[in-house]
């Protein structure tokens, strides 16, 4: 999957824990099961929180990359 293959984007830049994950709850529900949400964040705690969010709620973390001071995630919504 290329970094441009996603259905919606959530920009949580400038927000700190727990706000990015709280927004992710809403953002993941805005896409259909099987669709991909791209999340951009600047809080380093998302490197721990977002993978756990996906694991506990049954979503697939497709990729995670650091781009400068941003953390970029591609998440496929589970059923």
Residue pairs with C-beta under 8 A, 6 or more apart in sequence:
1 36
1 62
1 63
1 74
3 38
3 63
3 65
3 72
3 74
5 36
5 74
6 36
6 37
6 38
6 74
7 31
7 32
7 35
7 36
7 37
8 27
8 30
8 31
8 35
8 36
8 37
8 38
9 37
9 38
9 39
9 40
10 23
10 24
10 27
10 37
10 38
10 39
10 40
11 40
12 19
12 20
12 23
12 24
12 39
12 40
12 41
12 42
12 43
12 46
13 40
13 41
13 42
13 70
14 42
15 23
15 41
15 42
15 43
16 43
16 45
17 43
17 45
17 46
17 49
18 49
20 39
20 41
20 43
20 46
20 49
20 50
21 46
21 49
21 50
21 53
24 37
24 39
24 50
24 53
24 75
27 37
27 39
28 37
28 57
28 59
28 75
28 77
30 37
31 37
31 77
32 77
33 77
33 78
33 79
34 76
34 77
35 76
35 77
36 62
36 74
36 75
36 76
36 77
37 74
37 75
37 77
38 72
38 73
38 74
38 75
39 46
39 50
39 72
39 73
39 74
39 75
40 70
40 71
40 72
41 50
41 70
41 71
41 73
42 69
42 70
42 71
43 71
44 71
46 71
46 73
47 64
47 71
50 61
50 64
50 71
50 73
50 75
51 61
51 64
53 59
54 60
54 61
54 75
55 61
57 78
58 78
58 79
59 75
59 76
59 77
59 78
60 75
60 76
60 78
61 73
61 74
61 75
62 74
62 75
62 76
63 72
63 73
63 74
64 71
64 72
64 73
64 74
65 71
65 72
66 72
